[in-house]
Structure formats: C-alpha cells, structure tokens
Amino acid sequence: MKLITTSYEDGIKKIIVTEHQSEEGGENNVVNLYPNIEYQTIIGFGGAITEASGYIFSKLGDENKKKVLELYFGEDGNSYNMARSHIDSCDFSLGMYEAMSDPDDREMKSFSLERDEKYILPMLKAAEETKGESLDFMLTPWSPPAFMKTNGDRRFGGKLKMEYHKFWAEYICRYIKEYEKRGFKVSRLTIQNEPLAVQTWDSCIFSGEEEKVFLRDYLYPTLVENGLAHIKINIWDHNKEKIVERACATIDKDTDKMVDGIAFHWYTGDHFDALNIAHDLFPDKELLFTEGCVEYSRFSADQLHNAQMYAHDIIGNLNGGMTGFLDWNLLLDEKGGPNHVNNFCDAPIMADTNKDELDVKLSFDYIGHFSKHIKKGAKRIGFTKYTKDIEITAFKNPDGSVVLVTLNTTSKSIPVNVHIEGNVYKFEMLANAIATAII
C-alpha cells in the first residue's frame, strides 16, 4: 500500500509518501474496505474557466502559464478532465456582456463570441492541449440577455419573458454551435445557474415548474432540431438543501428522458443525505457538483480551514452519490478577482500578475488527493470505520487498484488498520492532515 499524506503545521505544507506492507491485524482501529460492493461511477474532476480566470491566465508569463496548466491538467498534477464556463457574463467576468443585445435581430446576425475568444477560449485550448484530449466541458447561463427578461436587466433576478422561450433556446444552441465551430466539444449544459437566487450580478429566476416547461417544450426540442441531442442536460445547479424538491418538480414521465443529471452547489451546508435521497429517487441521474468556493464575505483566508472544508464536502458528496466534481474559478488574482461586483473569493491557485507570481493554496493539494487518484470510471465501494474522528471515502479504479481517502481534522494522530480482502495495512493518520492510500 502506498500512502500519500499532506499535513500543514505552522504555515508549512508537508507531503509525505510511505509504503506499507500487509500485516497481521486485530479488531481495533479498523477501517474495512469491500471492493465487491459497488455504488456510483465517477465521471471526473475539474474547475471553471471563467472570464476572470482566463484574464489572469493571459497576464502570466509563459513559464507560469505552463505551470498552471500542468498543475491542473497534467499527469503529475491534479489530472482534471472536466471544465465549466458561462454563457455570456457571470459575476466573475470583467463586466456584463451578451453575445447579442438587439431584440430586433431574430436571425442573430449580430451574434458574436468576441468576449469568449479573448480570454476563455485561449485558456480552454491550452488546457486541452496540456491534457492531450478534449475536456468534458459544460456551459451554463447566468442570465438571458436583458431584453428577454421581465425586469430588462441581467442582474437582480427577473424572469425569462414567455415570448422569448423559444428564442432563448435557439440562442443557447447557437452558443454551443459557435464553440463547436472553433473545435471545442460541449458535452454538458445546465439550464440556469442558481435559479432561485436574486443577485446583484447576472441572475434569473426559474421555479421547478418553469424549468420543466422550458426544458420540455423549448430547450430539449431545440437542441434536437439543431443536431445537439448529444448534449447532456443537468437541472437545478443550485444548493443541496432543495435538490430533492427541485428534482421532483422538474423530472416526470415526459422530462425523464431529457434529464441526464442534477447539478448542485455547496453554499448552504452539508445536506449529504439530500444527495442520497435524490439518488434513491432518480438512480439513473448523474449528481454533479458544479460550483463551490471560499467566499471572502463569509470566510477568512485560513488555508487549513478552507482546505478541510473542501475535503469534508467532497467526501460527503462522494458518499452521497456524487459522480463528478467541478470547482469554481481555476485561477484568480491576489484579491480574489476580478469580479464586476466585488464578490471576491479564494481559488486553489491565485496569482499576482504584477510580480508574475503564483500562490498554490493548500486547497489545491487537498482536492488533488481525490482527483489525482480516483480515475474516470472508478466505482465507489463499501466501507466501515471505527471512529467519527476520521472522514473517509473509497473507490475501485478501472485497473483494479483501490483508493482510500482519509481526512483527520482533529489535533491528534489517529491509528488506522485497513482491512481489505484478508490483508491488513497499518498507518498513523497525522493530526490535521489528509491521506490517500492506493492499494
């Protein structure tokens, strides 16, 4: 068994790699792993290439550009295979924008991806070149163009006007096709980012019934008409506490075939049991984490706390049935932006572009304990543990290797005896540390 441990003490990060041989073991301090008990299959891990991320990336020197790409998408980095971006602007844009804003242009002759081409697409292209293949790529709208909305504004919620339902569906299809014309494969789509949030930035409200009607009568048929039936549609794309209610409101006998997955965020607490319930009710649907970040308006810059928050949420989500993980901004500046409404946040990698310096946060390493070792196609397996003081999840990779990720947020070391198929592997879980065992 190979054990990789990341600890953090006095502001110093330590990564320790050790080998453990099979030993005799008793009944104490046991973590049992059951590779023949299988649950969901993993799609992958990734993060968001926002306009803000692309802009900061463009300001880096060539050496640091390469370093960011290798850290996220390289074989020796976090091995991301997924990415997400926004249709038109979001809060992590340099300002609000739309691909077209003319209500009289029903043929979309003025439609332009000029903003995407400047910062988002170059970073996406570089990421795919580093990966050596197309990423599993998702697009999400934060708001329809202002002229399509009841409040005439990209901000402050508002709703999609009824007379624009078909045109908005066509607009989304045009956006996807423009990406495909430029050689980028779009594999996934969410209908609306945070459909119950009225924000001071780009936002739009959809009730469960409204999301269902738009999907059933407009979006899905328009995707089919445009030869885009291969795009996987994810509903909800908001916090976990209402995932069950939204899934029940949107998925019925008519829309079931149209919905591939349910997307969710982390901003209102754990609610891991909500994922379990959603999976039990809709076992054929993907459960995709599509956004989470450390907001400076709510949390401090404590690296250990923030990294542990990521690991705790990832473990709970995986054990609840999560099939894929998409972090928020891949890269931000030293202030946590740019953001056109000053909604600054932390990111796993941040950069001071004036000095051309990178700051790789502890959260990056914590995420890597999952994304580096739990491969696409891996299946979660059964386990038991002897204490609440450690959090764990376990997976079996397509090559048969078993991956155990263990989190210790206490200030004491905790002994662990891993029992698997007649073998026992003993190790000490360091205080305030995360460890990944590969068997």
C-alpha positions as CSV (number, residue, x, y, z in Angstrom):
1,M,0.0,0.0,0.0
2,K,1.3,3.4,-1.0
3,L,0.3,6.2,1.4
4,I,0.4,9.9,0.4
5,T,-0.1,12.3,3.3
6,T,-0.4,16.1,3.3
7,S,-0.1,17.9,6.6
8,Y,0.0,21.6,7.4
9,E,1.7,23.0,10.5
10,D,2.9,26.5,11.3
11,G,2.0,27.6,7.8
12,I,4.3,24.9,6.3
13,K,2.9,22.2,4.0
14,K,4.5,18.8,4.1
15,I,3.8,15.9,1.7
16,I,4.9,12.5,2.9
17,V,4.9,9.3,0.8
18,T,5.4,6.0,2.5
19,E,5.0,2.3,1.7
20,H,3.1,-0.1,4.0
21,Q,3.3,-3.9,3.8
22,S,0.5,-6.3,4.6
23,E,0.4,-7.2,8.3
24,E,-1.4,-9.2,10.9
25,G,-4.3,-7.2,12.5
26,G,-6.9,-7.4,15.2
27,E,-10.3,-5.9,15.8
28,N,-9.3,-2.4,16.9
29,N,-8.8,0.8,14.9
30,V,-10.3,-0.8,11.9
31,V,-11.4,0.6,8.5
32,N,-13.0,-2.2,6.4
33,L,-13.0,-1.9,2.6
34,Y,-15.3,-4.0,0.5
35,P,-14.2,-3.8,-3.2
36,N,-17.1,-6.1,-4.4
37,I,-19.7,-3.7,-3.0
38,E,-20.1,-1.0,-5.7
39,Y,-22.0,2.2,-5.9
40,Q,-21.8,5.1,-8.4
41,T,-19.3,5.6,-11.2
42,I,-17.0,8.6,-11.4
43,I,-17.1,10.9,-14.4
44,G,-14.2,13.1,-13.3
45,F,-12.9,16.3,-11.7
46,G,-12.4,19.8,-12.9
47,G,-12.9,23.5,-12.5
48,A,-14.3,26.6,-14.1
49,I,-12.6,28.7,-16.8
50,T,-14.4,31.9,-16.2
51,E,-13.5,35.2,-18.0
52,A,-11.8,36.2,-14.7
53,S,-9.6,33.1,-14.8
54,G,-8.8,33.5,-18.5
55,Y,-7.9,37.1,-18.0
56,I,-5.5,36.4,-15.1
57,F,-4.0,33.5,-17.2
58,S,-3.4,35.9,-20.1
59,K,-1.4,38.2,-17.8
60,L,1.1,35.4,-16.7
61,G,4.4,34.8,-18.2
62,D,4.9,31.7,-20.4
63,E,6.6,29.8,-17.6
64,N,3.8,30.3,-15.1
65,K,1.1,29.7,-17.8
66,K,2.7,26.3,-18.3
67,K,2.9,25.7,-14.6
68,V,-0.8,26.4,-14.0
69,L,-1.8,24.1,-16.9
70,E,0.4,21.3,-15.7
71,L,-0.8,21.7,-12.1
72,Y,-4.4,21.3,-13.1
73,F,-4.4,19.2,-16.2
74,G,-1.0,17.4,-16.3
75,E,-0.5,13.8,-15.5
76,D,1.7,14.8,-12.5
77,G,-0.8,17.5,-11.5
78,N,-4.4,17.2,-10.3
79,S,-5.3,15.4,-13.6
80,Y,-8.5,17.4,-14.3
81,N,-10.6,16.1,-17.2
82,M,-13.6,18.4,-16.8
83,A,-14.2,22.1,-17.2
84,R,-17.2,24.6,-16.9
85,S,-17.7,28.0,-18.3
86,H,-20.5,30.6,-18.6
87,I,-22.9,31.5,-21.4
88,D,-22.5,35.3,-21.6
89,S,-21.2,37.1,-18.4
90,C,-21.3,36.0,-14.8
91,D,-20.1,37.7,-11.7
92,F,-16.5,36.5,-12.4
93,S,-16.4,38.5,-15.6
94,L,-14.6,41.8,-16.2
95,G,-18.1,43.3,-16.8
96,M,-21.5,42.3,-18.0
97,Y,-21.8,41.3,-21.7
98,E,-24.0,39.4,-24.1
99,A,-23.3,37.7,-27.4
100,M,-26.1,39.8,-28.8
101,S,-28.4,42.6,-27.4
102,D,-30.6,43.6,-30.3
103,P,-34.3,42.4,-29.8
104,D,-35.0,43.0,-33.5
105,D,-32.2,40.7,-34.7
106,R,-34.2,37.5,-34.8
107,E,-31.8,35.9,-37.2
108,M,-28.9,36.5,-34.7
109,K,-26.8,38.3,-37.4
110,S,-25.1,40.4,-34.6
111,F,-24.3,37.3,-32.5
112,S,-20.6,37.4,-31.5
113,L,-18.3,35.4,-29.3
114,E,-15.8,38.2,-29.2
115,R,-15.6,38.2,-25.4
116,D,-15.1,34.4,-25.1
117,E,-12.4,34.5,-27.8
118,K,-10.4,37.0,-25.9
119,Y,-9.8,35.1,-22.6
120,I,-11.9,32.0,-22.1
121,L,-11.2,30.1,-25.3
122,P,-7.4,30.6,-25.2
123,M,-7.2,29.1,-21.7
124,L,-9.6,26.3,-22.7
125,K,-7.5,25.5,-25.8
126,A,-4.3,25.5,-23.7
127,A,-5.9,23.2,-21.1
128,E,-6.9,20.7,-23.7
129,E,-3.5,20.8,-25.3
130,T,-1.9,20.0,-22.0
131,K,-4.5,17.3,-21.3
132,G,-3.9,15.8,-24.8
133,E,-7.6,15.4,-25.4
134,S,-10.9,17.3,-25.3
135,L,-12.2,18.1,-21.8
136,D,-15.6,17.0,-20.6
137,F,-16.9,20.6,-21.0
138,M,-20.1,22.2,-19.5
139,L,-21.7,25.5,-20.4
140,T,-24.1,27.3,-18.0
141,P,-26.1,30.6,-18.4
142,W,-26.3,33.0,-15.5
143,S,-28.9,35.2,-17.3
144,P,-30.6,35.5,-20.7
145,P,-29.9,38.8,-22.5
146,A,-31.6,41.8,-20.7
147,F,-34.1,42.3,-23.5
148,M,-35.5,38.8,-22.9
149,K,-36.2,39.4,-19.2
150,T,-39.2,40.7,-17.3
151,N,-37.0,43.2,-15.4
152,G,-35.0,44.3,-18.5
153,D,-31.7,43.7,-16.6
154,R,-29.1,40.9,-16.5
155,R,-29.0,41.5,-12.7
156,F,-31.4,41.3,-9.8
157,G,-33.2,38.0,-10.8
158,G,-36.1,38.7,-13.1
159,K,-37.6,36.0,-15.3
160,L,-37.5,34.9,-18.9
161,K,-40.4,36.5,-20.8
162,M,-42.8,33.9,-22.2
163,E,-42.5,35.2,-25.7
164,Y,-38.7,34.6,-25.6
165,H,-38.7,31.0,-24.5
166,K,-38.0,29.6,-28.0
167,F,-35.6,32.3,-28.9
168,W,-33.6,31.8,-25.7
169,A,-33.4,28.1,-26.5
170,E,-32.1,28.9,-30.0
171,Y,-29.6,31.4,-28.5
172,I,-28.2,28.6,-26.3
173,C,-27.9,26.3,-29.2
174,R,-26.1,29.0,-31.2
175,Y,-23.7,29.5,-28.4
176,I,-22.9,25.7,-28.3
177,K,-22.5,25.6,-32.1
178,E,-20.2,28.5,-32.1
179,Y,-18.0,26.7,-29.7
180,E,-18.1,23.6,-31.8
181,K,-17.2,25.6,-34.9
182,R,-14.0,26.6,-33.1
183,G,-13.1,22.9,-32.4
184,F,-14.4,22.7,-28.8
185,K,-16.7,19.9,-27.8
186,V,-19.5,20.9,-25.5
187,S,-20.7,17.8,-23.6
188,R,-22.9,19.2,-20.9
189,L,-25.3,22.0,-20.2
190,T,-27.2,23.3,-17.2
191,I,-30.4,25.2,-17.8
192,Q,-29.8,28.1,-15.3
193,N,-27.2,28.8,-12.7
194,E,-28.7,29.2,-9.2
195,P,-32.4,29.5,-10.5
196,L,-33.7,30.7,-7.1
197,A,-31.1,33.4,-6.4
198,V,-31.8,37.1,-6.9
199,Q,-28.2,38.5,-7.2
200,T,-26.6,41.9,-7.7
201,W,-24.9,40.2,-10.6
202,D,-26.2,38.2,-13.6
203,S,-29.1,36.1,-12.4
204,C,-32.6,34.8,-13.5
205,I,-35.4,33.0,-11.6
206,F,-36.9,29.7,-12.7
207,S,-39.3,27.8,-10.4
208,G,-39.3,24.0,-10.7
209,E,-42.4,24.1,-13.0
210,E,-40.9,26.9,-15.1
211,E,-37.6,24.9,-15.5
212,K,-39.6,21.8,-16.5
213,V,-41.7,23.7,-19.1
214,F,-38.7,25.4,-20.6
215,L,-36.8,22.1,-20.8
216,R,-39.7,20.1,-22.2
217,D,-41.3,22.5,-24.6
218,Y,-38.4,24.6,-25.8
219,L,-34.8,23.7,-24.8
220,Y,-34.8,19.9,-25.5
221,P,-36.7,20.1,-28.8
222,T,-34.5,22.9,-30.0
223,L,-31.3,21.0,-29.1
224,V,-32.7,18.1,-31.1
225,E,-33.6,20.4,-34.1
226,N,-30.0,21.7,-34.1
227,G,-28.3,18.3,-34.0
228,L,-27.3,18.8,-30.4
229,A,-29.1,15.8,-28.9
230,H,-25.8,14.5,-27.6
231,I,-25.6,17.4,-25.1
232,K,-26.2,16.1,-21.5
233,I,-28.7,18.3,-19.7
234,N,-28.4,18.9,-16.0
235,I,-31.2,20.6,-14.0
236,W,-31.1,22.7,-10.8
237,D,-27.5,23.9,-10.5
238,H,-28.1,25.4,-7.1
239,N,-27.6,24.4,-3.4
240,K,-28.1,20.9,-2.0
241,E,-30.8,21.7,0.5
242,K,-33.5,21.9,-2.2
243,I,-32.1,19.3,-4.6
244,V,-34.8,16.7,-3.8
245,E,-37.7,19.2,-4.2
246,R,-36.3,20.6,-7.5
247,A,-35.7,17.1,-8.9
248,C,-39.2,16.0,-8.1
249,A,-40.7,19.2,-9.5
250,T,-38.7,19.0,-12.8
251,I,-38.4,15.3,-13.6
252,D,-41.6,13.5,-14.6
253,K,-42.6,10.9,-17.2
254,D,-42.2,13.5,-20.0
255,T,-38.9,15.0,-19.0
256,D,-37.2,12.0,-17.5
257,K,-35.5,11.1,-20.9
258,M,-34.4,14.7,-21.3
259,V,-32.6,15.0,-17.9
260,D,-29.1,13.4,-17.6
261,G,-28.2,14.8,-14.3
262,I,-28.8,17.0,-11.3
263,A,-26.2,19.7,-10.6
264,F,-25.6,21.2,-7.2
265,H,-23.5,23.7,-5.1
266,W,-22.3,23.8,-1.5
267,Y,-23.2,27.2,-0.1
268,T,-25.9,26.3,2.4
269,G,-24.3,23.4,4.3
270,D,-23.7,19.7,4.1
271,H,-27.0,18.2,3.2
272,F,-25.3,15.0,2.1
273,D,-28.4,13.0,2.9
274,A,-30.2,15.1,0.3
275,L,-27.9,13.6,-2.4
276,N,-28.7,10.1,-1.1
277,I,-32.4,10.7,-1.4
278,A,-32.0,12.3,-4.8
279,H,-30.0,9.2,-5.9
280,D,-32.6,6.8,-4.5
281,L,-35.4,8.6,-6.2
282,F,-33.6,9.0,-9.6
283,P,-30.9,6.4,-9.6
284,D,-30.1,6.8,-13.3
285,K,-29.2,10.5,-13.0
286,E,-25.7,11.9,-12.6
287,L,-25.1,14.0,-9.5
288,L,-22.6,16.7,-10.4
289,F,-21.1,19.2,-8.1
290,T,-20.7,22.3,-10.3
291,E,-19.7,25.1,-8.0
292,G,-18.2,25.8,-4.6
293,C,-15.6,28.4,-3.4
294,V,-14.5,30.1,-0.3
295,E,-16.2,33.5,-0.3
296,Y,-14.3,36.2,1.4
297,S,-17.6,37.8,2.5
298,R,-18.2,34.7,4.7
299,F,-14.9,33.0,5.4
300,S,-11.3,34.0,6.3
301,A,-8.1,33.2,4.4
302,D,-7.2,30.4,6.8
303,Q,-5.6,27.8,4.4
304,L,-6.1,24.8,6.7
305,H,-9.7,25.6,7.4
306,N,-10.5,26.2,3.7
307,A,-8.7,23.0,2.5
308,Q,-10.5,20.9,5.1
309,M,-13.8,22.5,4.1
310,Y,-13.2,21.3,0.5
311,A,-12.2,17.8,1.6
312,H,-15.1,17.4,4.0
313,D,-17.6,18.4,1.3
314,I,-16.0,16.2,-1.4
315,I,-16.0,13.2,0.9
316,G,-19.6,13.8,2.0
317,N,-20.8,14.4,-1.6
318,L,-19.0,11.3,-2.9
319,N,-20.5,9.1,-0.2
320,G,-23.9,10.7,-1.0
321,G,-23.6,9.6,-4.7
322,M,-21.7,12.4,-6.4
323,T,-20.4,11.4,-9.8
324,G,-18.4,14.4,-10.8
325,F,-16.7,17.5,-9.2
326,L,-16.3,20.9,-10.8
327,D,-14.6,23.5,-8.7
328,W,-15.3,27.2,-9.3
329,N,-12.6,29.6,-10.6
330,L,-9.4,27.8,-11.6
331,L,-7.3,31.0,-11.2
332,L,-7.8,34.4,-9.6
333,D,-5.7,37.4,-8.7
334,E,-4.3,38.1,-5.3
335,K,-7.5,40.0,-4.3
336,G,-9.8,37.1,-5.3
337,G,-11.0,38.6,-8.6
338,P,-11.5,40.2,-10.9
339,N,-15.3,40.3,-10.2
340,H,-17.5,43.1,-11.6
341,V,-19.5,43.4,-8.3
342,N,-16.5,42.8,-6.0
343,N,-17.7,39.4,-4.9
344,F,-14.2,38.3,-4.2
345,C,-13.3,34.6,-3.5
346,D,-10.5,32.3,-2.9
347,A,-9.2,29.9,-5.6
348,P,-6.9,26.9,-5.4
349,I,-4.3,28.8,-7.4
350,M,-4.0,32.6,-7.2
351,A,-1.6,35.0,-9.0
352,D,0.0,38.3,-8.5
353,T,0.2,39.4,-12.2
354,N,2.3,42.5,-11.4
355,K,5.0,40.2,-10.0
356,D,4.2,37.2,-12.2
357,E,4.0,35.0,-9.1
358,L,1.7,32.1,-8.3
359,D,0.3,31.2,-4.9
360,V,-0.8,27.5,-4.8
361,K,-3.1,27.1,-1.9
362,L,-3.4,24.1,0.4
363,S,-6.9,23.5,-1.0
364,F,-5.3,22.6,-4.4
365,D,-3.4,19.8,-2.7
366,Y,-6.5,18.6,-0.8
367,I,-8.5,18.4,-4.0
368,G,-5.6,16.5,-5.6
369,H,-5.9,13.8,-3.0
370,F,-9.1,12.9,-4.8
371,S,-8.7,14.0,-8.4
372,K,-5.2,12.6,-8.9
373,H,-6.0,9.1,-7.7
374,I,-9.7,8.5,-8.3
375,K,-9.8,7.9,-12.0
376,K,-12.6,8.3,-14.5
377,G,-14.7,5.2,-14.4
378,A,-13.8,4.4,-10.8
379,K,-16.6,3.0,-8.7
380,R,-17.2,3.9,-5.1
381,I,-17.0,0.8,-2.8
382,G,-18.3,-0.2,0.6
383,F,-16.5,0.6,3.8
384,T,-16.9,0.8,7.6
385,K,-14.9,2.9,10.1
386,Y,-14.4,2.7,13.8
387,T,-14.5,6.4,14.7
388,K,-16.2,9.6,13.9
389,D,-12.9,11.4,14.2
390,I,-11.9,10.5,10.6
391,E,-13.8,11.0,7.4
392,I,-13.3,8.6,4.6
393,T,-14.4,7.5,1.2
394,A,-13.1,4.7,-1.0
395,F,-13.1,3.8,-4.7
396,K,-12.0,1.0,-7.1
397,N,-10.3,2.2,-10.2
398,P,-10.8,0.6,-13.7
399,D,-7.3,-1.0,-13.3
400,G,-8.5,-2.7,-10.0
401,S,-6.5,-0.5,-7.6
402,V,-8.4,0.6,-4.5
403,V,-8.1,4.2,-3.4
404,L,-8.9,5.2,0.2
405,V,-9.0,8.9,1.1
406,T,-8.9,9.8,4.8
407,L,-9.4,13.2,6.5
408,N,-8.4,14.0,10.1
409,T,-9.5,17.4,11.2
410,T,-8.6,16.8,14.9
411,S,-5.4,17.9,16.7
412,K,-4.4,14.3,17.5
413,S,-2.9,11.5,15.5
414,I,-5.3,8.6,14.8
415,P,-4.3,4.9,14.2
416,V,-5.8,3.2,11.2
417,N,-5.8,-0.5,10.4
418,V,-7.1,-1.0,6.8
419,H,-8.7,-4.5,6.4
420,I,-9.2,-5.5,2.8
421,E,-9.7,-9.0,1.3
422,G,-7.7,-10.7,4.1
423,N,-4.9,-8.1,4.3
424,V,-4.3,-5.5,6.9
425,Y,-2.3,-2.3,6.3
426,K,-1.5,-0.2,9.4
427,F,-0.7,3.5,9.4
428,E,-1.0,6.6,11.6
429,M,-3.3,9.4,10.4
430,L,-1.5,12.6,11.3
431,A,-3.2,15.5,13.1
432,N,-4.9,18.0,10.8
433,A,-4.0,16.0,7.7
434,I,-5.4,14.3,4.6
435,A,-4.1,11.0,3.3
436,T,-4.7,8.9,0.2
437,A,-3.9,5.2,0.3
438,I,-3.5,3.3,-3.0
439,I,-3.8,-0.5,-2.6
